Amino acid sequence: MALGLPSVLPNPQPAIGELIRDRQPTFSFEFFPPKTEAGERLLWQAIRELESLRPSFVSITYGAGGSTRDTTVAVTERIATDTTLLPMAHLTAVNHSVAELRHVIGRLAGVGVRNVLAVRGDPPGNPGGEWVRHPEGVDYAEDLVRLVRDSGDFSVGVAAFPYKHPRSPDVASDTAHFVRKCRAGAEFAITQMFFEADDYLRLRDRVAAAGCATPILAGVMPVTQIGTIERSVQLSGAPFPPALAARFERVADDPEAVRQLGVEQASEMSRRLLDEGVPGIHFITLNRSTATREVWQNLKAGARV
């Protein structure tokens, strides 16, 4: 995009917003940009192994404080050009001016990527710290949504929080913030990870009660290590369910039993979500394919994929 003019995408890819409306449920995978050569090999191994499952789309996250901006864009570009997968790039407002954000959007448009997940992001170094706006940037995710939508023919998604955003004072204000993001132009949303289906269903019900019909995909991550439970507050913004934590604690000394329980729990929750009419499931892979493929196979065995 030059001089603030909207980007024209060459051979634009399908819009995820349209896929969700036209083909439910969708199934998708989330990866994060690697920081080392070993991490890059792990990422591309997972991408190739999961590519054969023919997901609806895949997404690439953005490092804290915009620290992996260039890597995120490069991975998204490579997926767009070197695989059969439909990529979506995460984009955050942290430490970025509007000009820098437009540059990133223009790079994505240059390879035909039209799907973007717009999130404000967390302060670098301290996810729970005070938000500081870039002096030439934007304040809120809804502003970022408008920026992307005004930049060309993009399909934009936003984040949703089943518990509530850690900085929201209460559930009601969190719901109001979400609705504003949708009315700014978001076509769909993806939840932060959660571990009880009822958390998603309560979110869906309160958003619907607010008069918002934007489809919300469920972010699901199989717990494969006890350490994930310990970091769940930082990862999801919500406390790990005590009853589920007790189930994991009973097998904490057996890493394989922990992994098997994580796959079982994610499979059970995903089945219930599908039965409740969730428009899609977005698997958070942590750049590993095994547990995600096992959950996928469990769902397929239930004739829902």
Secondary structure, DSSP 4 states (H G I P E B T S, - for coil): --TTPPB--SSPPPPHHHHHHHSSSEEEEEE---SSHHHHHHHHHHHHHHHTT--SEEEE---GGGTTHHHHHHHHHHHHHHSS--EEEEEE-TT--HHHHHHHHHHHHHTT--EEEEE----TT-TTS-----TTS-SSHHHHHHHHHHTBS-EEEEEE-SS--TT-SSHHHHHHHHHHHHHTT--EEEEPP-S-HHHHHHHHHHHHHTT----EEEEE----SHHHHHTHHHHHSSPPPHHHHHHHHTTTT-HHHHHHHHHHHHHHHHHHHHHTT-SEEEEE-TT--HHHHHHHHHHHHTT--
